[in-house]
Amino acid sequence: MLRHLTGDTDEVRQKMREEVLETTPDDFRAFSRALNQLKDKDIVKVMGSPAAIEHANKARPGWLTLVKILW
């Protein structure tokens, strides 16, 4: 029921599974470099879906800036 209510289809789950299984060591290194660039800027880091970030920005305008680090 929860999957139905959240729109979590078999196709979405399969796509996520494939993306996780296709993650390479280079992907983790790139992610690490991106986080290292951010760590010295005294900012809050949030990982989440674009929809969740958008929702948070509506609740607190200007509080979060979206920086996409994984494609």
N, C-alpha and C positions, 0 to 999 in steps of 0.2 A: 504494500500500500504506500509506504514511504517513497519508494522508487517512482511509483505512478504520480504521486503528488508533486515530486520535485522534478519530474521530467527526465529521470535517469533511465534512459533506454538501453537496450542491449548494445546498440550501435555506439552510444556514448561510452559505455563501459569498455567495449572492445577497443575503441580508439585510445582511451586512457591506458589500457593494458599494453597496447602496442607501443605507445610513446614511452612508457616506463621501461619496457623490455629493450627498446632501441637506444636508451640512454647510454652514452659512451663515457669513458674516463675524460675525454676532452670536453664533454658537456659539463662535467663536474668542475674541471679546471676553469672553464670560462665563467661558470657561476661563482666560483671562489674569487676570481679576479674582480668580478663586478661587485661582490660584497666587500672586498678589501678596499675598493675605491670609495665606497660609501661610509666605511667605519669611522673615518676621521672627520666627518662633517657634522658631528653632533646632531644627527637626525634619527628619527625612529624608522626602523625598517619593518615593513609589513609584507608578508607574503599572502596572497589571496587571489581570488578570481577578480577579473575586471569588474564584474557586477558588484562584488562585495566592496571593492575599493570605491566604486562610484557611490554606493549606498552610504559608506562612511563619509565621503566628501559632502554629500547632501546634508548629513547630520551635523558636520563640523566643517563648513566651507573653508577651503584653503589649507586645511590641516595636513592633507596628504597630497603628494605629487606622484603620479604614476610614472614609474621608470620600468619599462619592460626589459627584463634581463634574460629571459628565455624565449625562444621563438617557436 
